[in-house]
Amino acid sequence: MLVITGVEQDRKSKQRYHLFVNDSQEPYTSVHEDLLIKFRLLKGREIHADELKQIVEEDTKHRAYILSLSYLGARQRTEKEILRYLARKEIDPESAEKAIERLTQEGLVNDKQYASMYASERMRTQMKGRRLLQQELVQRGISRDMAKQASQKLNEQSETDIAIRAAHKKWPYIKGEPRERKQKLAVFLLRRGFPMNAVREAVKAAVLGMEDDEDGHMLDN
């Protein structure tokens, strides 16, 4: 039987408390304040070592959950991203999986929703094609099947329109002869994940746009 002979708040992490047992000068363990209250870990309480061990195990799971919430504060994350983060924080795999399970039940982690929103937003704001977006989703821990489904949901015509917009933006900065410029632009668009049919239309639109601009300048003069 152990006797809690001291409870001290951690100086750095104000939500954690050190427990001292049997008049020891060194803390026996530390727990989050939520568990301190839940299990009434007060000075003078007698507690079995096995019970305290179970509380410490629950505290680890609770810590994994709290760390995950903090990590989610910046932006939405995938399950894999959270698991990698918790591993860096030296959280054991079982506690990490429990945190993911709880976050999923609470609707705070949803890989399918993440994939759909990521693909749609990145195509619009960063002018990337579906192929590159699919690769990026996999890198973020989304399964290949889910990443493929998310990218395929994007409208093909929208992808072509985005490719044309990207081509118009890039074209003025490409130097060289017309043939060379068109080739460089095509390579640029392919690297951004656009399919060849969209690349052809985008290059054509960029060249026509340049010619229209030149004709307009001639008329102005």
Biotite code that builds the C-alpha atoms (Angstrom):
import biotite.structure as struc

atoms = struc.array([
    struc.Atom([0.000, 0.000, 0.000], chain_id="A", res_id=1, res_name="MET", atom_name="CA", element="C"),
    struc.Atom([1.248, 3.469, -0.900], chain_id="A", res_id=2, res_name="LEU", atom_name="CA", element="C"),
    struc.Atom([0.374, 6.726, 0.806], chain_id="A", res_id=3, res_name="VAL", atom_name="CA", element="C"),
    struc.Atom([0.356, 9.989, -1.152], chain_id="A", res_id=4, res_name="ILE", atom_name="CA", element="C"),
    struc.Atom([2.410, 12.335, 1.004], chain_id="A", res_id=5, res_name="THR", atom_name="CA", element="C"),
    struc.Atom([2.759, 15.229, -1.412], chain_id="A", res_id=6, res_name="GLY", atom_name="CA", element="C"),
    struc.Atom([1.197, 16.771, -4.531], chain_id="A", res_id=7, res_name="VAL", atom_name="CA", element="C"),
    struc.Atom([3.096, 19.506, -6.378], chain_id="A", res_id=8, res_name="GLU", atom_name="CA", element="C"),
    struc.Atom([2.253, 21.397, -9.555], chain_id="A", res_id=9, res_name="GLN", atom_name="CA", element="C"),
    struc.Atom([4.869, 21.164, -12.298], chain_id="A", res_id=10, res_name="ASP", atom_name="CA", element="C"),
    struc.Atom([6.662, 24.473, -12.800], chain_id="A", res_id=11, res_name="ARG", atom_name="CA", element="C"),
    struc.Atom([6.665, 24.320, -16.602], chain_id="A", res_id=12, res_name="LYS", atom_name="CA", element="C"),
    struc.Atom([3.461, 22.446, -17.379], chain_id="A", res_id=13, res_name="SER", atom_name="CA", element="C"),
    struc.Atom([0.841, 23.913, -15.051], chain_id="A", res_id=14, res_name="LYS", atom_name="CA", element="C"),
    struc.Atom([-1.682, 21.192, -15.886], chain_id="A", res_id=15, res_name="GLN", atom_name="CA", element="C"),
    struc.Atom([0.544, 18.394, -14.568], chain_id="A", res_id=16, res_name="ARG", atom_name="CA", element="C"),
    struc.Atom([1.125, 17.415, -10.959], chain_id="A", res_id=17, res_name="TYR", atom_name="CA", element="C"),
    struc.Atom([3.893, 15.382, -9.305], chain_id="A", res_id=18, res_name="HIS", atom_name="CA", element="C"),
    struc.Atom([2.870, 12.756, -6.769], chain_id="A", res_id=19, res_name="LEU", atom_name="CA", element="C"),
    struc.Atom([5.115, 11.917, -3.819], chain_id="A", res_id=20, res_name="PHE", atom_name="CA", element="C"),
    struc.Atom([4.498, 8.712, -1.860], chain_id="A", res_id=21, res_name="VAL", atom_name="CA", element="C"),
    struc.Atom([5.651, 7.380, 1.514], chain_id="A", res_id=22, res_name="ASN", atom_name="CA", element="C"),
    struc.Atom([7.529, 10.601, 2.395], chain_id="A", res_id=23, res_name="ASP", atom_name="CA", element="C"),
    struc.Atom([9.920, 10.214, -0.555], chain_id="A", res_id=24, res_name="SER", atom_name="CA", element="C"),
    struc.Atom([11.751, 13.367, -1.666], chain_id="A", res_id=25, res_name="GLN", atom_name="CA", element="C"),
    struc.Atom([11.554, 12.264, -5.301], chain_id="A", res_id=26, res_name="GLU", atom_name="CA", element="C"),
    struc.Atom([8.243, 12.237, -7.216], chain_id="A", res_id=27, res_name="PRO", atom_name="CA", element="C"),
    struc.Atom([6.795, 8.769, -7.743], chain_id="A", res_id=28, res_name="TYR", atom_name="CA", element="C"),
    struc.Atom([5.032, 9.824, -10.950], chain_id="A", res_id=29, res_name="THR", atom_name="CA", element="C"),
    struc.Atom([3.162, 12.738, -12.488], chain_id="A", res_id=30, res_name="SER", atom_name="CA", element="C"),
    struc.Atom([-0.371, 12.995, -13.871], chain_id="A", res_id=31, res_name="VAL", atom_name="CA", element="C"),
    struc.Atom([-2.566, 15.497, -15.683], chain_id="A", res_id=32, res_name="HIS", atom_name="CA", element="C"),
    struc.Atom([-4.874, 17.580, -13.495], chain_id="A", res_id=33, res_name="GLU", atom_name="CA", element="C"),
    struc.Atom([-7.926, 15.940, -15.099], chain_id="A", res_id=34, res_name="ASP", atom_name="CA", element="C"),
    struc.Atom([-6.843, 12.572, -13.694], chain_id="A", res_id=35, res_name="LEU", atom_name="CA", element="C"),
    struc.Atom([-5.787, 14.118, -10.406], chain_id="A", res_id=36, res_name="LEU", atom_name="CA", element="C"),
    struc.Atom([-9.394, 15.252, -9.962], chain_id="A", res_id=37, res_name="ILE", atom_name="CA", element="C"),
    struc.Atom([-11.008, 12.165, -11.480], chain_id="A", res_id=38, res_name="LYS", atom_name="CA", element="C"),
    struc.Atom([-9.211, 9.729, -9.159], chain_id="A", res_id=39, res_name="PHE", atom_name="CA", element="C"),
    struc.Atom([-9.024, 12.105, -6.168], chain_id="A", res_id=40, res_name="ARG", atom_name="CA", element="C"),
    struc.Atom([-5.262, 11.805, -5.841], chain_id="A", res_id=41, res_name="LEU", atom_name="CA", element="C"),
    struc.Atom([-5.023, 13.946, -2.730], chain_id="A", res_id=42, res_name="LEU", atom_name="CA", element="C"),
    struc.Atom([-2.424, 14.150, -0.001], chain_id="A", res_id=43, res_name="LYS", atom_name="CA", element="C"),
    struc.Atom([-3.013, 11.471, 2.623], chain_id="A", res_id=44, res_name="GLY", atom_name="CA", element="C"),
    struc.Atom([-4.816, 9.044, 0.343], chain_id="A", res_id=45, res_name="ARG", atom_name="CA", element="C"),
    struc.Atom([-3.839, 5.386, 0.488], chain_id="A", res_id=46, res_name="GLU", atom_name="CA", element="C"),
    struc.Atom([-3.612, 3.629, -2.860], chain_id="A", res_id=47, res_name="ILE", atom_name="CA", element="C"),
    struc.Atom([-2.442, 0.259, -4.142], chain_id="A", res_id=48, res_name="HIS", atom_name="CA", element="C"),
    struc.Atom([0.589, 0.259, -6.442], chain_id="A", res_id=49, res_name="ALA", atom_name="CA", element="C"),
    struc.Atom([-1.366, -1.644, -9.118], chain_id="A", res_id=50, res_name="ASP", atom_name="CA", element="C"),
    struc.Atom([-4.143, 0.954, -9.079], chain_id="A", res_id=51, res_name="GLU", atom_name="CA", element="C"),
    struc.Atom([-1.644, 3.786, -9.399], chain_id="A", res_id=52, res_name="LEU", atom_name="CA", element="C"),
    struc.Atom([0.016, 1.925, -12.263], chain_id="A", res_id=53, res_name="LYS", atom_name="CA", element="C"),
    struc.Atom([-3.330, 1.781, -14.100], chain_id="A", res_id=54, res_name="GLN", atom_name="CA", element="C"),
    struc.Atom([-3.834, 5.507, -13.501], chain_id="A", res_id=55, res_name="ILE", atom_name="CA", element="C"),
    struc.Atom([-0.385, 6.216, -14.964], chain_id="A", res_id=56, res_name="VAL", atom_name="CA", element="C"),
    struc.Atom([-1.288, 4.142, -18.043], chain_id="A", res_id=57, res_name="GLU", atom_name="CA", element="C"),
    struc.Atom([-4.510, 6.111, -18.448], chain_id="A", res_id=58, res_name="GLU", atom_name="CA", element="C"),
    struc.Atom([-2.526, 9.320, -18.018], chain_id="A", res_id=59, res_name="ASP", atom_name="CA", element="C"),
    struc.Atom([-0.328, 8.320, -20.961], chain_id="A", res_id=60, res_name="THR", atom_name="CA", element="C"),
    struc.Atom([-3.423, 7.867, -23.136], chain_id="A", res_id=61, res_name="LYS", atom_name="CA", element="C"),
    struc.Atom([-4.782, 11.186, -21.901], chain_id="A", res_id=62, res_name="HIS", atom_name="CA", element="C"),
    struc.Atom([-1.458, 12.881, -22.695], chain_id="A", res_id=63, res_name="ARG", atom_name="CA", element="C"),
    struc.Atom([-1.572, 11.447, -26.222], chain_id="A", res_id=64, res_name="ALA", atom_name="CA", element="C"),
    struc.Atom([-5.044, 12.941, -26.669], chain_id="A", res_id=65, res_name="TYR", atom_name="CA", element="C"),
    struc.Atom([-4.037, 16.361, -25.299], chain_id="A", res_id=66, res_name="ILE", atom_name="CA", element="C"),
    struc.Atom([-0.922, 16.459, -27.498], chain_id="A", res_id=67, res_name="LEU", atom_name="CA", element="C"),
    struc.Atom([-3.042, 15.557, -30.518], chain_id="A", res_id=68, res_name="SER", atom_name="CA", element="C"),
    struc.Atom([-5.498, 18.356, -29.795], chain_id="A", res_id=69, res_name="LEU", atom_name="CA", element="C"),
    struc.Atom([-2.630, 20.823, -29.609], chain_id="A", res_id=70, res_name="SER", atom_name="CA", element="C"),
    struc.Atom([-1.206, 19.508, -32.888], chain_id="A", res_id=71, res_name="TYR", atom_name="CA", element="C"),
    struc.Atom([-4.615, 19.872, -34.527], chain_id="A", res_id=72, res_name="LEU", atom_name="CA", element="C"),
    struc.Atom([-4.822, 23.472, -33.383], chain_id="A", res_id=73, res_name="GLY", atom_name="CA", element="C"),
    struc.Atom([-2.732, 24.742, -36.291], chain_id="A", res_id=74, res_name="ALA", atom_name="CA", element="C"),
    struc.Atom([-4.610, 22.938, -39.084], chain_id="A", res_id=75, res_name="ARG", atom_name="CA", element="C"),
    struc.Atom([-6.430, 19.741, -39.952], chain_id="A", res_id=76, res_name="GLN", atom_name="CA", element="C"),
    struc.Atom([-4.218, 16.626, -39.882], chain_id="A", res_id=77, res_name="ARG", atom_name="CA", element="C"),
    struc.Atom([-4.328, 13.070, -41.171], chain_id="A", res_id=78, res_name="THR", atom_name="CA", element="C"),
    struc.Atom([-4.235, 10.041, -38.892], chain_id="A", res_id=79, res_name="GLU", atom_name="CA", element="C"),
    struc.Atom([-0.723, 9.228, -40.084], chain_id="A", res_id=80, res_name="LYS", atom_name="CA", element="C"),
    struc.Atom([0.531, 12.759, -39.399], chain_id="A", res_id=81, res_name="GLU", atom_name="CA", element="C"),
    struc.Atom([-0.775, 12.580, -35.831], chain_id="A", res_id=82, res_name="ILE", atom_name="CA", element="C"),
    struc.Atom([0.742, 9.132, -35.258], chain_id="A", res_id=83, res_name="LEU", atom_name="CA", element="C"),
    struc.Atom([4.122, 10.361, -36.505], chain_id="A", res_id=84, res_name="ARG", atom_name="CA", element="C"),
    struc.Atom([3.893, 13.393, -34.235], chain_id="A", res_id=85, res_name="TYR", atom_name="CA", element="C"),
    struc.Atom([3.019, 11.282, -31.186], chain_id="A", res_id=86, res_name="LEU", atom_name="CA", element="C"),
    struc.Atom([5.886, 8.908, -31.961], chain_id="A", res_id=87, res_name="ALA", atom_name="CA", element="C"),
    struc.Atom([8.271, 11.880, -31.895], chain_id="A", res_id=88, res_name="ARG", atom_name="CA", element="C"),
    struc.Atom([6.810, 12.734, -28.483], chain_id="A", res_id=89, res_name="LYS", atom_name="CA", element="C"),
    struc.Atom([7.644, 9.165, -27.373], chain_id="A", res_id=90, res_name="GLU", atom_name="CA", element="C"),
    struc.Atom([4.017, 8.129, -26.956], chain_id="A", res_id=91, res_name="ILE", atom_name="CA", element="C"),
    struc.Atom([3.611, 4.353, -27.139], chain_id="A", res_id=92, res_name="ASP", atom_name="CA", element="C"),
    struc.Atom([1.700, 2.984, -30.176], chain_id="A", res_id=93, res_name="PRO", atom_name="CA", element="C"),
    struc.Atom([-1.266, 1.714, -28.129], chain_id="A", res_id=94, res_name="GLU", atom_name="CA", element="C"),
    struc.Atom([-1.875, 5.102, -26.496], chain_id="A", res_id=95, res_name="SER", atom_name="CA", element="C"),
    struc.Atom([-1.459, 6.835, -29.856], chain_id="A", res_id=96, res_name="ALA", atom_name="CA", element="C"),
    struc.Atom([-4.047, 4.561, -31.478], chain_id="A", res_id=97, res_name="GLU", atom_name="CA", element="C"),
    struc.Atom([-6.458, 5.211, -28.605], chain_id="A", res_id=98, res_name="LYS", atom_name="CA", element="C"),
    struc.Atom([-6.058, 8.949, -29.162], chain_id="A", res_id=99, res_name="ALA", atom_name="CA", element="C"),
    struc.Atom([-6.796, 8.531, -32.883], chain_id="A", res_id=100, res_name="ILE", atom_name="CA", element="C"),
    struc.Atom([-9.863, 6.451, -32.059], chain_id="A", res_id=101, res_name="GLU", atom_name="CA", element="C"),
    struc.Atom([-11.200, 9.128, -29.712], chain_id="A", res_id=102, res_name="ARG", atom_name="CA", element="C"),
    struc.Atom([-10.452, 11.978, -32.129], chain_id="A", res_id=103, res_name="LEU", atom_name="CA", element="C"),
    struc.Atom([-12.204, 10.086, -34.924], chain_id="A", res_id=104, res_name="THR", atom_name="CA", element="C"),
    struc.Atom([-15.292, 9.486, -32.780], chain_id="A", res_id=105, res_name="GLN", atom_name="CA", element="C"),
    struc.Atom([-15.376, 13.197, -31.949], chain_id="A", res_id=106, res_name="GLU", atom_name="CA", element="C"),
    struc.Atom([-15.141, 14.114, -35.639], chain_id="A", res_id=107, res_name="GLY", atom_name="CA", element="C"),
    struc.Atom([-11.813, 15.884, -35.196], chain_id="A", res_id=108, res_name="LEU", atom_name="CA", element="C"),
    struc.Atom([-9.946, 13.519, -37.519], chain_id="A", res_id=109, res_name="VAL", atom_name="CA", element="C"),
    struc.Atom([-11.436, 12.411, -40.827], chain_id="A", res_id=110, res_name="ASN", atom_name="CA", element="C"),
    struc.Atom([-9.011, 11.331, -43.547], chain_id="A", res_id=111, res_name="ASP", atom_name="CA", element="C"),
    struc.Atom([-11.677, 11.155, -46.264], chain_id="A", res_id=112, res_name="LYS", atom_name="CA", element="C"),
    struc.Atom([-12.854, 14.693, -45.563], chain_id="A", res_id=113, res_name="GLN", atom_name="CA", element="C"),
    struc.Atom([-9.259, 15.898, -45.297], chain_id="A", res_id=114, res_name="TYR", atom_name="CA", element="C"),
    struc.Atom([-8.358, 14.401, -48.685], chain_id="A", res_id=115, res_name="ALA", atom_name="CA", element="C"),
    struc.Atom([-11.349, 15.967, -50.431], chain_id="A", res_id=116, res_name="SER", atom_name="CA", element="C"),
    struc.Atom([-10.786, 19.437, -48.954], chain_id="A", res_id=117, res_name="MET", atom_name="CA", element="C"),
    struc.Atom([-7.020, 19.330, -49.508], chain_id="A", res_id=118, res_name="TYR", atom_name="CA", element="C"),
    struc.Atom([-7.309, 18.343, -53.169], chain_id="A", res_id=119, res_name="ALA", atom_name="CA", element="C"),
    struc.Atom([-9.969, 20.948, -53.952], chain_id="A", res_id=120, res_name="SER", atom_name="CA", element="C"),
    struc.Atom([-8.196, 23.798, -52.162], chain_id="A", res_id=121, res_name="GLU", atom_name="CA", element="C"),
    struc.Atom([-4.703, 23.049, -53.466], chain_id="A", res_id=122, res_name="ARG", atom_name="CA", element="C"),
    struc.Atom([-5.893, 22.795, -57.058], chain_id="A", res_id=123, res_name="MET", atom_name="CA", element="C"),
    struc.Atom([-7.580, 26.177, -56.755], chain_id="A", res_id=124, res_name="ARG", atom_name="CA", element="C"),
    struc.Atom([-4.963, 28.102, -54.746], chain_id="A", res_id=125, res_name="THR", atom_name="CA", element="C"),
    struc.Atom([-1.702, 26.471, -55.856], chain_id="A", res_id=126, res_name="GLN", atom_name="CA", element="C"),
    struc.Atom([-2.719, 25.520, -59.396], chain_id="A", res_id=127, res_name="MET", atom_name="CA", element="C"),
    struc.Atom([-1.748, 21.860, -59.195], chain_id="A", res_id=128, res_name="LYS", atom_name="CA", element="C"),
    struc.Atom([-3.049, 18.952, -61.241], chain_id="A", res_id=129, res_name="GLY", atom_name="CA", element="C"),
    struc.Atom([-4.834, 15.895, -59.921], chain_id="A", res_id=130, res_name="ARG", atom_name="CA", element="C"),
    struc.Atom([-1.837, 13.586, -60.317], chain_id="A", res_id=131, res_name="ARG", atom_name="CA", element="C"),
    struc.Atom([0.443, 15.745, -58.154], chain_id="A", res_id=132, res_name="LEU", atom_name="CA", element="C"),
    struc.Atom([-2.307, 16.272, -55.577], chain_id="A", res_id=133, res_name="LEU", atom_name="CA", element="C"),
    struc.Atom([-2.766, 12.520, -55.332], chain_id="A", res_id=134, res_name="GLN", atom_name="CA", element="C"),
    struc.Atom([0.965, 12.089, -54.660], chain_id="A", res_id=135, res_name="GLN", atom_name="CA", element="C"),
    struc.Atom([0.914, 14.796, -51.986], chain_id="A", res_id=136, res_name="GLU", atom_name="CA", element="C"),
    struc.Atom([-2.018, 13.169, -50.205], chain_id="A", res_id=137, res_name="LEU", atom_name="CA", element="C"),
    struc.Atom([-0.178, 9.847, -50.057], chain_id="A", res_id=138, res_name="VAL", atom_name="CA", element="C"),
    struc.Atom([2.853, 11.637, -48.614], chain_id="A", res_id=139, res_name="GLN", atom_name="CA", element="C"),
    struc.Atom([0.594, 12.994, -45.878], chain_id="A", res_id=140, res_name="ARG", atom_name="CA", element="C"),
    struc.Atom([-0.520, 9.515, -44.929], chain_id="A", res_id=141, res_name="GLY", atom_name="CA", element="C"),
    struc.Atom([-3.725, 9.180, -46.938], chain_id="A", res_id=142, res_name="ILE", atom_name="CA", element="C"),
    struc.Atom([-4.176, 5.702, -48.419], chain_id="A", res_id=143, res_name="SER", atom_name="CA", element="C"),
    struc.Atom([-3.579, 5.421, -52.165], chain_id="A", res_id=144, res_name="ARG", atom_name="CA", element="C"),
    struc.Atom([-7.185, 4.413, -52.827], chain_id="A", res_id=145, res_name="ASP", atom_name="CA", element="C"),
    struc.Atom([-8.582, 7.323, -50.807], chain_id="A", res_id=146, res_name="MET", atom_name="CA", element="C"),
    struc.Atom([-6.146, 9.772, -52.428], chain_id="A", res_id=147, res_name="ALA", atom_name="CA", element="C"),
    struc.Atom([-7.143, 8.529, -55.874], chain_id="A", res_id=148, res_name="LYS", atom_name="CA", element="C"),
    struc.Atom([-10.849, 8.893, -55.085], chain_id="A", res_id=149, res_name="GLN", atom_name="CA", element="C"),
    struc.Atom([-10.352, 12.444, -53.791], chain_id="A", res_id=150, res_name="ALA", atom_name="CA", element="C"),
    struc.Atom([-8.414, 13.529, -56.873], chain_id="A", res_id=151, res_name="SER", atom_name="CA", element="C"),
    struc.Atom([-10.846, 11.867, -59.284], chain_id="A", res_id=152, res_name="GLN", atom_name="CA", element="C"),
    struc.Atom([-13.752, 13.781, -57.737], chain_id="A", res_id=153, res_name="LYS", atom_name="CA", element="C"),
    struc.Atom([-12.231, 17.002, -59.034], chain_id="A", res_id=154, res_name="LEU", atom_name="CA", element="C"),
    struc.Atom([-13.811, 18.179, -62.252], chain_id="A", res_id=155, res_name="ASN", atom_name="CA", element="C"),
    struc.Atom([-11.715, 17.494, -65.375], chain_id="A", res_id=156, res_name="GLU", atom_name="CA", element="C"),
    struc.Atom([-12.738, 20.784, -66.970], chain_id="A", res_id=157, res_name="GLN", atom_name="CA", element="C"),
    struc.Atom([-11.801, 22.631, -63.785], chain_id="A", res_id=158, res_name="SER", atom_name="CA", element="C"),
    struc.Atom([-8.388, 20.987, -63.953], chain_id="A", res_id=159, res_name="GLU", atom_name="CA", element="C"),
    struc.Atom([-7.963, 22.198, -67.535], chain_id="A", res_id=160, res_name="THR", atom_name="CA", element="C"),
    struc.Atom([-9.059, 25.709, -66.566], chain_id="A", res_id=161, res_name="ASP", atom_name="CA", element="C"),
    struc.Atom([-6.523, 25.721, -63.723], chain_id="A", res_id=162, res_name="ILE", atom_name="CA", element="C"),
    struc.Atom([-3.807, 24.523, -66.107], chain_id="A", res_id=163, res_name="ALA", atom_name="CA", element="C"),
    struc.Atom([-4.638, 27.396, -68.477], chain_id="A", res_id=164, res_name="ILE", atom_name="CA", element="C"),
    struc.Atom([-4.467, 29.868, -65.603], chain_id="A", res_id=165, res_name="ARG", atom_name="CA", element="C"),
    struc.Atom([-1.101, 28.471, -64.513], chain_id="A", res_id=166, res_name="ALA", atom_name="CA", element="C"),
    struc.Atom([0.185, 28.655, -68.095], chain_id="A", res_id=167, res_name="ALA", atom_name="CA", element="C"),
    struc.Atom([-0.834, 32.299, -68.505], chain_id="A", res_id=168, res_name="HIS", atom_name="CA", element="C"),
    struc.Atom([0.903, 33.156, -65.248], chain_id="A", res_id=169, res_name="LYS", atom_name="CA", element="C"),
    struc.Atom([4.132, 31.303, -66.109], chain_id="A", res_id=170, res_name="LYS", atom_name="CA", element="C"),
    struc.Atom([4.433, 32.206, -69.807], chain_id="A", res_id=171, res_name="TRP", atom_name="CA", element="C"),
    struc.Atom([5.829, 35.766, -69.472], chain_id="A", res_id=172, res_name="PRO", atom_name="CA", element="C"),
    struc.Atom([8.734, 34.477, -67.363], chain_id="A", res_id=173, res_name="TYR", atom_name="CA", element="C"),
    struc.Atom([9.886, 31.819, -69.838], chain_id="A", res_id=174, res_name="ILE", atom_name="CA", element="C"),
    struc.Atom([12.711, 32.924, -72.134], chain_id="A", res_id=175, res_name="LYS", atom_name="CA", element="C"),
    struc.Atom([13.851, 31.603, -75.504], chain_id="A", res_id=176, res_name="GLY", atom_name="CA", element="C"),
    struc.Atom([12.515, 30.943, -78.979], chain_id="A", res_id=177, res_name="GLU", atom_name="CA", element="C"),
    struc.Atom([8.752, 30.254, -79.308], chain_id="A", res_id=178, res_name="PRO", atom_name="CA", element="C"),
    struc.Atom([9.244, 26.499, -79.765], chain_id="A", res_id=179, res_name="ARG", atom_name="CA", element="C"),
    struc.Atom([11.596, 26.316, -76.798], chain_id="A", res_id=180, res_name="GLU", atom_name="CA", element="C"),
    struc.Atom([9.252, 28.379, -74.631], chain_id="A", res_id=181, res_name="ARG", atom_name="CA", element="C"),
    struc.Atom([6.306, 26.123, -75.417], chain_id="A", res_id=182, res_name="LYS", atom_name="CA", element="C"),
    struc.Atom([8.363, 23.052, -74.543], chain_id="A", res_id=183, res_name="GLN", atom_name="CA", element="C"),
    struc.Atom([9.480, 24.570, -71.238], chain_id="A", res_id=184, res_name="LYS", atom_name="CA", element="C"),
    struc.Atom([5.909, 25.519, -70.385], chain_id="A", res_id=185, res_name="LEU", atom_name="CA", element="C"),
    struc.Atom([4.665, 22.009, -71.154], chain_id="A", res_id=186, res_name="ALA", atom_name="CA", element="C"),
    struc.Atom([7.319, 20.475, -68.885], chain_id="A", res_id=187, res_name="VAL", atom_name="CA", element="C"),
    struc.Atom([6.412, 22.929, -66.126], chain_id="A", res_id=188, res_name="PHE", atom_name="CA", element="C"),
    struc.Atom([2.729, 21.989, -66.313], chain_id="A", res_id=189, res_name="LEU", atom_name="CA", element="C"),
    struc.Atom([3.450, 18.257, -66.426], chain_id="A", res_id=190, res_name="LEU", atom_name="CA", element="C"),
    struc.Atom([5.552, 18.572, -63.283], chain_id="A", res_id=191, res_name="ARG", atom_name="CA", element="C"),
    struc.Atom([2.608, 20.228, -61.578], chain_id="A", res_id=192, res_name="ARG", atom_name="CA", element="C"),
    struc.Atom([0.556, 17.119, -62.197], chain_id="A", res_id=193, res_name="GLY", atom_name="CA", element="C"),
    struc.Atom([-1.577, 18.152, -65.163], chain_id="A", res_id=194, res_name="PHE", atom_name="CA", element="C"),
    struc.Atom([-2.465, 15.516, -67.806], chain_id="A", res_id=195, res_name="PRO", atom_name="CA", element="C"),
    struc.Atom([-1.181, 15.891, -71.347], chain_id="A", res_id=196, res_name="MET", atom_name="CA", element="C"),
    struc.Atom([-4.555, 16.883, -72.831], chain_id="A", res_id=197, res_name="ASN", atom_name="CA", element="C"),
    struc.Atom([-4.863, 19.763, -70.339], chain_id="A", res_id=198, res_name="ALA", atom_name="CA", element="C"),
    struc.Atom([-1.227, 20.740, -70.960], chain_id="A", res_id=199, res_name="VAL", atom_name="CA", element="C"),
    struc.Atom([-1.801, 20.987, -74.715], chain_id="A", res_id=200, res_name="ARG", atom_name="CA", element="C"),
    struc.Atom([-4.822, 23.241, -74.256], chain_id="A", res_id=201, res_name="GLU", atom_name="CA", element="C"),
    struc.Atom([-3.018, 25.373, -71.688], chain_id="A", res_id=202, res_name="ALA", atom_name="CA", element="C"),
    struc.Atom([0.063, 25.889, -73.858], chain_id="A", res_id=203, res_name="VAL", atom_name="CA", element="C"),
    struc.Atom([-2.135, 26.758, -76.822], chain_id="A", res_id=204, res_name="LYS", atom_name="CA", element="C"),
    struc.Atom([-4.105, 29.256, -74.725], chain_id="A", res_id=205, res_name="ALA", atom_name="CA", element="C"),
    struc.Atom([-0.925, 30.883, -73.407], chain_id="A", res_id=206, res_name="ALA", atom_name="CA", element="C"),
    struc.Atom([0.511, 31.318, -76.914], chain_id="A", res_id=207, res_name="VAL", atom_name="CA", element="C"),
    struc.Atom([-2.763, 32.709, -78.274], chain_id="A", res_id=208, res_name="LEU", atom_name="CA", element="C"),
    struc.Atom([-2.987, 35.051, -75.328], chain_id="A", res_id=209, res_name="GLY", atom_name="CA", element="C"),
    struc.Atom([0.501, 36.354, -76.060], chain_id="A", res_id=210, res_name="MET", atom_name="CA", element="C"),
    struc.Atom([-0.346, 36.898, -79.734], chain_id="A", res_id=211, res_name="GLU", atom_name="CA", element="C"),
    struc.Atom([-3.548, 38.743, -78.805], chain_id="A", res_id=212, res_name="ASP", atom_name="CA", element="C"),
    struc.Atom([-1.566, 40.972, -76.461], chain_id="A", res_id=213, res_name="ASP", atom_name="CA", element="C"),
    struc.Atom([0.968, 41.726, -79.196], chain_id="A", res_id=214, res_name="GLU", atom_name="CA", element="C"),
    struc.Atom([-1.809, 42.540, -81.698], chain_id="A", res_id=215, res_name="ASP", atom_name="CA", element="C"),
    struc.Atom([-3.402, 44.821, -79.140], chain_id="A", res_id=216, res_name="GLY", atom_name="CA", element="C"),
    struc.Atom([-0.147, 46.678, -78.596], chain_id="A", res_id=217, res_name="HIS", atom_name="CA", element="C"),
    struc.Atom([0.267, 47.126, -82.370], chain_id="A", res_id=218, res_name="MET", atom_name="CA", element="C"),
    struc.Atom([-3.231, 48.605, -82.664], chain_id="A", res_id=219, res_name="LEU", atom_name="CA", element="C"),
    struc.Atom([-2.565, 50.926, -79.744], chain_id="A", res_id=220, res_name="ASP", atom_name="CA", element="C"),
    struc.Atom([0.528, 52.200, -81.506], chain_id="A", res_id=221, res_name="ASN", atom_name="CA", element="C"),
])
